[in-house]
């Protein structure tokens, strides 16, 4: 055994071919028709909670339409839609506890750790400019009733601060978890790799939640990486990883709930890759 790895000896010269290895499967609970495939995987949520999930996703879609059209009319300065990714936001948010800390990007600004509610939109109503750059991007500030960390665009990585918060929670033995949301494009940033490694070596209670919608702005995944998505990177860092159907709200709920539970109980970091679609352009400033 060498101190840098745990492996057996091999007498044959052979390089690992990435395309030979089978891809990580996509965990799902429902089929394309919305029918539960395996009863044992049904989260058995109360009817009222299921209806609330549905109403929240529908309300989110309606809010997107109203605010996107308002931005195109010049009534507000900026808005990022969630078209196609409603299941990832709502399913994961429903699985968290009120005391958990959420580090989100712009697309997670519409929900709180419990079943989502919609905060005010102070940044959208402003026409102030950021010097030398572009109209004000989303910056949601926490309040007493919405205690999560402020939501920021991907240009300001959240990985190291999220891991630092999780480490502080571990030191305080606070029985809480941190959830860090990001897109697959942000996973190409150096801060992502630093965050993954710190979380694993420090054994932090954190859940990294990746929304893989296939595009980073207009760059497809085929030009972003050659490996098997983002979940395949987890084992290399020592993260317990899973890939889920991001359009299956029950699958997202189950994966996030179990990852959150084990992260708190075992002080272990988890990586969830939710496969989904983005049904609109990156933002109003980019072409469809």
C-alpha positions as CSV (number, residue, x, y, z in Angstrom):
1,X,0.0,0.0,0.0
2,X,1.3,3.4,-1.0
3,X,0.4,6.4,1.1
4,X,-1.1,8.3,-1.9
5,X,-3.6,5.6,-3.1
6,X,-5.3,2.4,-2.2
7,X,-4.8,-0.1,-5.0
8,X,-3.4,-3.5,-5.9
9,X,-0.4,-4.2,-8.1
10,X,-0.8,-5.0,-11.8
11,X,1.7,-6.9,-14.1
12,X,0.2,-5.7,-17.4
13,X,0.7,-2.2,-18.9
14,X,-2.8,-0.9,-19.4
15,X,-4.2,2.6,-19.5
16,X,-7.7,3.1,-18.4
17,X,-9.9,4.0,-21.3
18,X,-12.7,6.4,-20.2
19,X,-15.1,5.4,-23.0
20,X,-14.8,1.7,-22.0
21,X,-16.3,2.4,-18.5
22,X,-20.0,2.3,-18.3
23,X,-21.7,5.6,-17.6
24,X,-23.2,6.3,-14.2
25,X,-27.0,5.4,-14.4
26,X,-29.7,8.0,-14.0
27,X,-31.8,7.3,-10.9
28,X,-35.5,7.8,-11.4
29,X,-38.7,7.0,-9.6
30,X,-41.3,7.8,-12.3
31,X,-41.4,6.9,-16.0
32,X,-42.1,9.4,-18.8
33,X,-45.9,9.1,-18.1
34,X,-45.5,10.0,-14.5
35,X,-46.1,6.4,-13.2
36,X,-44.0,5.2,-10.3
37,X,-41.8,2.4,-11.6
38,X,-40.9,0.7,-8.3
39,X,-43.2,1.1,-5.3
40,X,-40.3,0.8,-2.8
41,X,-38.9,4.0,-4.3
42,X,-42.1,6.0,-3.9
43,X,-41.4,8.7,-1.2
44,X,-45.0,8.2,0.0
45,X,-45.5,12.0,0.5
46,X,-48.9,13.2,1.8
47,X,-51.3,14.3,-0.9
48,X,-51.2,17.8,0.4
49,X,-47.4,18.0,0.0
50,X,-47.5,16.6,-3.5
51,X,-50.1,19.2,-4.5
52,X,-47.9,21.9,-2.9
53,X,-45.0,20.7,-5.0
54,X,-47.1,20.8,-8.1
55,X,-48.5,24.3,-7.3
56,X,-45.0,25.6,-6.6
57,X,-43.6,24.4,-9.9
58,X,-46.6,25.8,-11.7
59,X,-46.3,29.1,-9.9
60,X,-42.6,29.2,-10.7
61,X,-43.4,28.7,-14.4
62,X,-46.0,31.5,-14.3
63,X,-43.6,33.8,-12.5
64,X,-41.0,33.2,-15.1
65,X,-43.3,34.2,-17.9
66,X,-44.4,37.4,-16.2
67,X,-41.0,38.6,-15.1
68,X,-39.3,37.5,-18.4
69,X,-41.9,39.5,-20.4
70,X,-41.4,42.4,-18.0
71,X,-37.7,42.4,-18.6
72,X,-38.2,42.4,-22.4
73,X,-40.5,45.4,-22.0
74,X,-37.9,47.3,-20.1
75,X,-39.9,47.3,-16.8
76,X,-37.1,45.5,-14.9
77,X,-33.4,45.2,-15.6
78,X,-32.7,41.5,-15.4
79,X,-34.2,38.1,-15.0
80,X,-33.1,34.5,-15.2
81,X,-35.8,32.0,-16.1
82,X,-36.2,28.4,-14.7
83,X,-38.0,26.9,-17.6
84,X,-37.4,23.1,-17.7
85,X,-35.6,23.0,-14.3
86,X,-38.6,23.3,-12.0
87,X,-38.3,19.8,-10.7
88,X,-34.7,20.2,-9.6
89,X,-35.4,23.3,-7.5
90,X,-38.7,22.2,-5.9
91,X,-37.8,18.6,-5.3
92,X,-34.5,19.4,-3.7
93,X,-35.8,22.3,-1.6
94,X,-38.6,20.1,-0.2
95,X,-36.1,17.6,1.1
96,X,-34.2,20.1,3.3
97,X,-34.7,21.2,6.8
98,X,-35.4,24.7,7.9
99,X,-32.0,25.0,9.6
100,X,-29.9,24.0,6.6
101,X,-27.9,26.6,4.8
102,X,-28.3,27.1,1.0
103,X,-25.7,28.5,-1.3
104,X,-27.5,29.1,-4.5
105,X,-27.0,30.7,-7.9
106,X,-29.5,32.8,-9.7
107,X,-31.9,30.0,-10.6
108,X,-32.3,29.0,-6.9
109,X,-33.3,32.5,-5.8
110,X,-37.0,31.7,-5.7
111,X,-37.1,29.1,-2.9
112,X,-36.3,28.7,0.7
113,X,-35.1,25.5,2.5
114,X,-38.6,24.4,3.2
115,X,-41.3,24.1,0.4
116,X,-40.5,27.2,-1.7
117,X,-42.0,30.6,-1.3
118,X,-41.2,33.6,-3.3
119,X,-39.3,36.5,-1.7
120,X,-39.3,40.0,-3.0
121,X,-37.2,40.9,-6.0
122,X,-35.3,44.0,-5.0
123,X,-32.6,43.7,-7.6
124,X,-35.1,43.2,-10.5
125,X,-36.9,46.4,-9.8
126,X,-33.7,48.5,-10.0
127,X,-32.2,50.0,-13.1
128,X,-28.9,50.7,-11.5
129,X,-25.8,49.8,-13.5
130,X,-22.7,47.9,-12.6
131,X,-19.8,50.0,-13.9
132,X,-18.1,48.6,-17.0
133,X,-20.2,45.4,-17.1
134,X,-23.9,45.0,-17.6
135,X,-27.2,45.8,-16.0
136,X,-27.6,44.6,-12.4
137,X,-27.6,40.8,-12.1
138,X,-29.5,39.0,-9.4
139,X,-28.3,39.5,-5.9
140,X,-30.8,38.3,-3.3
141,X,-30.0,39.3,0.2
142,X,-31.1,37.1,3.2
143,X,-33.7,38.3,5.6
144,X,-34.9,37.1,9.0
145,X,-37.5,34.9,7.2
146,X,-35.1,33.9,4.4
147,X,-31.8,33.2,6.2
148,X,-29.8,31.6,3.3
149,X,-26.8,33.2,1.8
150,X,-27.3,35.7,-0.9
151,X,-27.9,34.4,-4.4
152,X,-25.2,35.3,-6.9
153,X,-24.4,34.8,-10.6
154,X,-21.9,32.1,-11.4
155,X,-19.2,34.7,-11.9
156,X,-18.8,34.6,-8.1
157,X,-18.1,31.0,-7.2
158,X,-19.7,29.7,-4.0
159,X,-17.8,26.5,-3.5
160,X,-15.1,27.5,-0.9
161,X,-17.5,29.6,1.2
162,X,-20.0,26.8,1.2
163,X,-17.4,24.2,2.3
164,X,-16.2,26.6,5.0
165,X,-19.7,27.0,6.3
166,X,-20.1,23.2,6.4
167,X,-16.8,22.8,8.2
168,X,-18.0,25.4,10.8
169,X,-21.2,23.5,11.3
170,X,-19.3,20.3,11.8
171,X,-17.0,21.9,14.4
172,X,-20.1,23.3,16.2
173,X,-21.8,19.9,16.0
174,X,-25.0,21.7,14.9
175,X,-26.8,18.8,13.1
176,X,-27.3,20.9,10.0
177,X,-26.3,20.6,6.4
178,X,-25.1,22.9,3.6
179,X,-26.4,22.6,0.1
180,X,-24.4,24.2,-2.7
181,X,-26.1,24.6,-6.1
182,X,-24.3,25.1,-9.3
183,X,-24.5,24.3,-13.0
184,X,-22.3,21.9,-14.9
185,X,-20.5,24.9,-16.4
186,X,-19.4,26.2,-13.0
187,X,-17.9,22.7,-12.3
188,X,-15.2,23.7,-14.8
189,X,-14.0,26.5,-12.5
190,X,-11.0,25.9,-10.3
191,X,-13.0,26.7,-7.2
192,X,-15.2,23.7,-7.8
193,X,-12.2,21.3,-7.7
194,X,-10.9,23.1,-4.6
195,X,-14.3,22.9,-2.9
196,X,-14.7,19.2,-3.7
197,X,-11.3,18.3,-2.3
198,X,-11.7,20.4,0.8
199,X,-15.1,18.9,1.5
200,X,-13.8,15.4,1.2
201,X,-10.6,15.8,3.2
202,X,-12.3,17.8,6.0
203,X,-15.3,15.5,6.0
204,X,-17.9,18.3,5.8
205,X,-21.7,17.8,6.0
206,X,-22.4,19.3,2.5
207,X,-24.4,18.4,-0.5
208,X,-23.1,19.6,-3.9
209,X,-26.1,19.9,-6.2
210,X,-25.3,20.2,-9.9
211,X,-27.9,21.2,-12.4
212,X,-26.6,19.7,-15.7
213,X,-28.9,21.2,-18.4
214,X,-26.4,20.5,-21.2
215,X,-25.2,24.1,-21.8
216,X,-22.9,26.6,-20.0
217,X,-24.3,29.8,-21.6
218,X,-24.1,28.6,-25.2
219,X,-21.3,26.1,-24.8
220,X,-22.6,22.5,-25.0
221,X,-21.3,19.8,-22.7
222,X,-19.5,18.2,-25.6
223,X,-17.1,21.2,-25.6
224,X,-17.0,21.4,-21.8
225,X,-15.6,18.0,-20.8
226,X,-14.8,14.5,-22.2
227,X,-15.7,12.5,-19.1
228,X,-19.0,11.1,-17.9
229,X,-20.6,14.2,-16.7
230,X,-20.1,15.7,-13.2
231,X,-21.1,12.8,-11.0
232,X,-18.2,10.7,-12.4
233,X,-15.8,13.2,-10.8
234,X,-17.1,12.6,-7.3
235,X,-15.3,9.3,-6.6
236,X,-12.0,10.8,-7.6
237,X,-12.4,13.3,-4.8
238,X,-13.9,10.9,-2.3
239,X,-17.5,12.2,-2.7
240,X,-20.5,9.9,-2.5
241,X,-22.2,10.6,-5.8
242,X,-25.4,9.9,-7.6
243,X,-27.0,11.0,-10.9
244,X,-30.7,11.6,-11.0
245,X,-33.4,12.5,-13.5
246,X,-33.8,16.2,-12.8
247,X,-37.3,16.2,-14.3
248,X,-38.5,13.6,-11.8
249,X,-39.4,15.6,-8.7
250,X,-39.7,12.4,-6.6
251,X,-36.2,11.2,-7.6
252,X,-34.7,14.6,-6.8
253,X,-36.5,14.6,-3.5
254,X,-35.4,11.1,-2.5
255,X,-31.7,11.7,-3.5
256,X,-31.5,15.0,-1.7
257,X,-33.3,13.8,1.4
258,X,-31.0,10.8,1.7
259,X,-27.8,12.8,0.9
260,X,-28.8,15.4,3.5
261,X,-29.6,12.8,6.1
262,X,-26.3,11.0,5.7
263,X,-24.3,14.2,5.4
264,X,-25.5,15.2,8.8
265,X,-25.3,11.8,10.4
266,X,-21.9,10.8,9.0
267,X,-20.2,14.2,8.3
268,X,-19.7,13.2,4.7
269,X,-19.9,15.3,1.5
270,X,-22.3,14.2,-1.3
271,X,-22.5,15.1,-5.0
272,X,-25.9,15.0,-6.8
273,X,-26.0,15.5,-10.6
274,X,-29.5,16.3,-11.8
275,X,-29.9,15.8,-15.5
276,X,-32.3,18.3,-16.9
277,X,-33.0,20.7,-19.8
278,X,-33.0,24.5,-20.1
279,X,-35.9,25.5,-22.3
280,X,-34.8,29.1,-22.7
281,X,-31.6,31.1,-23.3
282,X,-29.1,31.6,-20.5
283,X,-30.5,35.1,-19.8
284,X,-32.1,37.9,-21.7
285,X,-28.7,39.1,-22.7
286,X,-27.9,35.9,-24.7
287,X,-29.6,34.7,-27.9
288,X,-32.0,31.7,-27.6
